[in-house]
Amino acid sequence: MNNINKIKGAPPFPKDLMQTISNRNNLLIKALDYTPTETRILEEQRKANILHEKQQDILTQIAENTAPIKDMVNLMQTSNLKQEEMSLLLAGIFDIGASRSQEEAEGKFKKIISKISESGEIAGNVTTLVGMAVNVYDTVKQFIN
């Protein structure tokens, strides 16, 4: 403050004006550093909403990924086939997943579809088995390509 008054030819700078400028500067600095409570709350809510959405997505994925387990248990309980026969069909479906090439996957897929068709199983279970085979086959194709 004193340096301004020492400049040659400059009129004296009023001390109260310097104090006012300094006070306003300090207020501006505080205002820029200060985040109002409402803004912080809204930001926390936004973060919580994003986290909730991610959790919902994960739960949905878990439900989708575990749905075949329910189908398998239902098949085992409602099947006209012996448990060993049903287990062989399920093993054939899962064997598609071990394929190393498109041709191998397609061959295993056709073979299990034929076995399912010849199994004498009830229509609803045939549909479920075929659906499972298609899902495994489609998944394998994505990994091979």
Residue pairs with C-beta under 8 A, 6 or more apart in sequence:
1 13
1 15
1 18
4 10
4 13
4 18
5 12
5 13
68 132
68 135
71 128
71 131
71 132
72 90
72 132
74 128
75 86
75 90
75 125
75 128
75 129
76 83
76 86
78 122
78 124
78 125
79 85
79 86
79 121
79 122
79 125
80 120
80 121
80 122
80 125
81 89
81 119
81 120
81 121
85 119
88 115
89 112
89 115
89 116
89 119
89 129
90 129
90 132
92 108
92 111
92 112
92 115
93 112
93 129
93 132
93 133
93 136
94 136
95 108
95 112
96 105
96 108
96 109
96 112
96 133
96 136
96 137
96 140
97 136
97 139
97 140
99 105
99 108
99 140
99 144
100 144
101 144
102 141
102 144
102 145
105 137
105 140
105 141
105 144
106 137
109 133
109 137
112 133
113 130
113 133
116 126
116 129
116 130
116 133
117 126
119 126
121 129
